[in-house]
Amino acid sequence: MERRVEAVIFAAGEPVEIIKIAKALDTEEKTVKTSIEAIRERYLKQESPLDLLILEGSVQMCTLPQYAGDIRAALALRRAVPLSRAALEVLATIAYNQPVTRSFVDQVRGVDCSSIVRSLAEKGLIEEAGRLQIPGRPIAYRTTALFLRSFGLDGLGQLPPLPEPEAAPAEGSPLEGRTDILDFD
């Protein structure tokens, strides 16, 4: 069973749900999970450059981080261009509030974010989560498994907590009742 599970994970090339592996191999999810742990232990014992990455009920074969430079050089991969501060803000807004529309992101940031949202989708960090059932049927976006892998997260539950909002302004303050001011610093 262990070899069958390993073959499916290898052939998938992307995260595959553990439950789908169990159904495909006509076995229980618990058996697949046990096989995954055995494979990981074997890789560790053999000092293999491979590992299995568990992502919210899915599993993907990957290489250990210390081999990234070798792989990049051998495959002549370009170094990933870092995301701009604006792109990181849009990505954080989507990650913490998903699924959200682009207009929600625009409202939070106070500027048009259509090109950033499009760029993040092209990079595979966000994807369409469906359309809202309101006039215009806007697209709702969510983060992807690539987002989780890129930031070293097993799931959205590992996102750092948001800072507590500052105390309410004193009565009579010019900021009293303002909900259009958001501070991300």
ABEGO torsion letter per residue (X at the ends): XAAAAAAAAAAAGBBBBAAAAAAAAGBBAAAAAAAAAAAAAAAAAAGBABBBBBBGGBBBBBBBAAAAAAAAAAAGBBBBBBBBAAAAAAAAAAAAAOBBBAAAAAAAAGBBAAAAAAAAAAAGABBBAEBBBBBGGBBBBBBBAAAAAAAGBABAAABBBBBBBBBBBBBGBAABGBAABBBAX
